[in-house]
Amino acid sequence: MKRTLILLFALFCSPAMAEQVSELYNGRILVADQTEELRQQGLRQALEQVLIKLSGNSKIMQLPGIKEATANPENFISSVGYTALADVSADVITRDPDLSGQALADELPKFTLQVSFSSQAIDQLIHWAQFPVLPVERPRLLFWLVRDDADSGRQFVTEQDFPEFTKRFDAVMHDRAIPYRWPVLDLEDQLSLSVNEAWGMREQTIDTASRRYDVDGWALLRFFTTTSGEARGSWRYHLGEQSGFGDVRAPSSEAFLSLAINDLVDAMATHLTYIPQTDINTLALQFNQVDSYANYRALLEQLQSLKLVQSIHVTAVQGSRLFVSVDIDGGVDLLISALERSGRLTNQTSQAKRFSGNLEFDWIAK
């Protein structure tokens, strides 16, 4: 929640790799009808959906006090509406059957319950509960999916060959608000990473194959289905200097998909989240090589886009150097990481300056 931020310029400058995600305060739940009972269930689940997107934690509702604090979703709502589904069967196919919206009734869903929540009310809840928040500026992942089938053997999952599965995948990633892209799997990819190397989760080989893509990191998910129908698999990710690995079992491939992605995103988010501070930290930032009006404007917009930045004040301009005072609602390291991920700034801060709250960056003009 921005407190005192007045900018004369409003031109958005998008980052090179990390993406600023939108609709974090909006929830969408599939329902079978517009009865009050399903409306109330849908509102609760839409609120949970929003809190998961904001926190990066699929188990956010299990934290102490959260269920009690959110018992009445109406306290947080800005607007509510219904949209009729044009093609019920097609919409159901593209969604993971285990998603909350599918469980609201025995009937097929006929409507989408669309809920917009008040960012001010939600942010007040976050500050009160002091749970971790995933910044709006989020890393973009390259996602490799590998499936082992008893009949066709191991193969990469593609949108062309497995459209229903990849649509369900997209729905789960959308609900987690994590930007991603698929590898093109052309000859260059095949020479860099074979399907067996991907299945073996050879991290260095996957790193090499992923370098051609304009992303912040990569994730790989492999799975197979047993003769009893149980789905088993593993995930691995590499993001900056962080990496993680996990095993997953589920009763079906559809349930496996949502469970695996939620586990992976939860693990990854622990390195990206920050806990909102009750006291605001004030930092002095120096930006070098800001040698034009356009760069000045773009830099301020870059700072404005960061949710943890509460206020901005330009203190001085000396030639191509811009001096700014910012109030942040989080740690210094998180701010440095967010600015570096933008692709527009290079960190030049010495350890001495970092501990004194003075940060220095070089601006990369484009």
N, C-alpha and C positions, 0 to 999 in steps of 0.2 A: 504494500500500500504506500504510494508516494505521498509525502506530507507537504513538502514545499518545493515544487519543481516547476519553474516557469522558463520555457525556452522560446526564443523568437523564431526558431527554425523547426520545420516539421517534415523534412525529407528523410525517409527511412533508408538506412544504409544496411543492407543485409550482409551477414558474415559469410566468409568464404566456405566454411565447412559446417561448423555447428549451426543449428537452426533454432530460431525462436518459434516455439510451438504456440498454437492459438487454441481457443475454445477450452481452456483449462477449467473454466468455471461453468461449463455446460455439460449436462448429462443426457444420454439418450437410452431409453429402455423400451424394449418391445413388450406390448401388452395385448391381451386377447379382446378386451373391451374397455369401455370408459366408465365402469362402475367405480364407486367411491372406494371400495375395498382394494381393487387393483391400483387405483390412483395412489392411495397411501403407500402401498407396497412399492410402487414404482418410484415415488418421491424418495423413499428411504434408500432404495438401491441406486438411484441417480446421485444422491448425495454421497454415498459410499464410492461410487465411480469417480466423482470429482476429487474426493479426498485421496484416493489411490493415485490419481494422475498427479496431484500436487505434491504428494509425499514420496512417491516412488516406492511405496510399501503396500503390497497387496493384502497385508494383514493389519492394516491401519485401525480397523474397527475393533481389534482385540486389545489395543492399548488401554490402560486404565483410564476410566472416565469418559472415553470418547462416545460410547453408546449412549450413556446418560446425557451427555452434552448435545447429542444430535437426535434425541428421542422425538423431537418435533421439527421435521425438516422445513415446515412452513416458516420458521424463524429465519431461514437463510435464503429463501426463494425470492428471485427478482421477477420471473415470469414463467408460465407453464402453458403448454399447448400440445395438441395432438396432430399427427399427420397420418392419414390413411396409407397403408401399404398397397401399392399398385399391383404387385405380384407377390403374394404371400409365400408361395413355395420357393420362389427364387431367392427371396430375402432370407428365408430360413436356411437355405443351403449355404449362403455366404457367411453365416454366423456360426460361431462355435456353440454347439448345443448346451455346453455347460455354463455359458455366460448367464449372468443373473437375469437378463431380460427374457430368457427362454423359459424360466422356471415359474413365471407368475401365474400360469394356468395350464390345465391339461390341454386346452385348445391351442390351435396354431395362432400365433400373434397376428392381429389385424391392424394394429396401430403402433406408431412410435410416439412414446411420451417424451416430449422435449422440454427439459427443465434448465432454465438459466438461474444461477445462484448469484447472490450479491457478493462481489469480490471483497467489499468492506466487511461484511458479516463473516465470511469465511476466514479472512485474514485475522480478524479478532479472535476467532476460535483457535486458529493456529498459534497465535501469540499466547493465548490462555493455556492451551494444552502443551505448548513447547515441544511439538513433535517436529522431526526433520522435514525440510522442504527441498524439493528438487527444483533447481533454478529453471526459469523459462528458456534460457539459452541451453539447449541440450545437444549432446554429441550425436552425430549421424553415424549409424552403423552400416557396415556391409554384412549381409546375412547369407551365409552358406547353409543350405539344408541338404542332408543326405539321408536317403531311405534305403533300407536293405529289405528286399522282397524275396520270398522263397522261390517265386517263379522267374522274375526278371532280374534278380540280383541287385547289386548296389548301384544306385544312380542318384544324380543330383535332382532335387525337386525344383521344377521350373513352372512358371505361370502357364506355359503352353501345354505341358504334359499333365499337370496336376492343378487345373484351374480352381476346383472346389476347395482343395486343401490350402492353396495360396490365398484364396479369398478369406478363408477362416483365419489364416495367419495375419492377414492385413487387418482384420477386425480386432483381433486381440492386441496387436501393436498400436492400433488407433486408440483403443481404450486405455492403453498405458501411456499414450502421447510420446512415443519414442520414434524419432525420424530414422528411416532406414532405406536401403536400396538393395536390389539383387545384383549379383554378378552377371555379366552378359553370357558367360560360359562359352565364349568363342574359342578359336584355336589357341590364342595366347593364354587364356585361362586353363585350358586343358593341358598345355605344355607346362604351365607353372604349378598346377595342382591337380593331380589325378584323383579320381573318386576314391581309390583305396587310401591315398595319402590323407584325404579329407576325413575318411572314416577313422583313420588312425589318429586324427587330431594332432598332427605334427605342427606344432605352433610356429616354428621358424618358417616352414614351407608355406603355411597359410599367411603369415606376415608378408612374405615375398610376393605371393599371388595377389594380395590385397592392395599393394602399394600403388597400383595403376589407377585406383579409384580415389575420388575426391571425398574421403570420409575421415572421421576421427578415430575409428577403430573397427574391429570386426567381431562377429559372433558366429559360431557354428553349432548347429543342432543336428544330431544323428539319431536315428531311431529304427526299430524293427518291431514287427508284430508276431507274437508267439502263436502256436497252433490253437491255444485256448482263447485267442483274441486280445490278450493283454499286450499293451504297448510298453516297450522299454527303450531307454536311450540315455544320451548324455548331452550336455552343452558345455561349451567353452567360449570365453570371450577374452579379448585383449583391447584395452583402451588406455592410451598413454603408457604409463608405467604400471598400470594395474591389470591383473588378469584373474580369471576365476574359472572354476570347473564344478560341475555337479551331475549327479545321476538322478534319473526320474523313472518312476513306474506308474502306470495308469491303467484302468480297465479297458480303455479303447484308445485308438489313435487320435480321436477328436478331443478326448479328455486330456491326453498326453500333451497335446499342443498348448493348451492354455496353461496347464500346470507347469510345463517346462519353461515357457516364456515368462510367466510370473516369477518363477524361481530365479531365472537369469537376470531379469530386470531388477528384482529386489536386491540381488547380490551386487550388481553394478551400481545401483543407486546409492549404496552405502558410502561409496567413495566420492559422490557428487553432491550429496545433500548438506544442508547447514541448518542449525537450529536458530530460529529468530531470537535476537537478543532483546532483553527488556531495556537495555541501555544501548543507544546508538553509538557506533564507533565513528569518529571523524578522522579522515585520512587526507594527506596532502599528496596530490598526484602531479607529476611533471611529464608532459608529452613533448617529445622532440620531433623535428621534421614536419611540423604542421605548417606548411609553407604556402597555403592558399586558403581563401575563404571557403572553398568547397570542402577542403580537408577539415577545416575548423568545424564546419556544420556537420559533416559526417561523423566526426569524433564525438561531438556532443550527443548526437543521435545514438551512437553506439553505447554510450554510458546510460542514456535514458532507457534503453531497451532492457537493461539488467534489473530484475525484480529486487535484488538485494540492495540496490542503490536507492536510498530514500530521498536524497536531495543533492543538488549539484550547484556549485557556485564558482564561477570563473574569477580567480583572484588576480591574475596578471597575464599579459601577453608580451613576451620579449623576443622580437624577431620571429623565428620559427618555433619557439618554445611556448607552450601553453601550460599555465599553472591552474590547477583546479582543486577545490576542496569538496570532498564528498562525504556524506553520512551513509554508512552501510549498516544493514541489518543482518550481519553475519561475520564470518571470519575473514582475515586478510588473505589467507591462502586461497580461499574460495573466490575472492574478487580477482586475484592474480590469475587463477586458472580460467575464470570466465573471460577475462580480457585476452588471454593468450589464445583461447579456443576460437575467438572471433576471426582469427586469420589476418587481422589488421594491425596487430600490436605485438612488438617484441619486448620482452621483459629485460630491463637493464638495471634492475634494483639490486644494490649491494645488500649483504646481510645486515650491515649496520643501519642502513636506511630502512630496511624492512622492519626491524625491531622498533624503530622510532616512529613508524607510521608514515614514512615518506617513500612513495613508490615512483619509479621512473620507467617510462616506456618510450620506444621509438615507434612512430606512426608509419605504417606501410601504405603509401599512396597507390591508388589504382586508377 
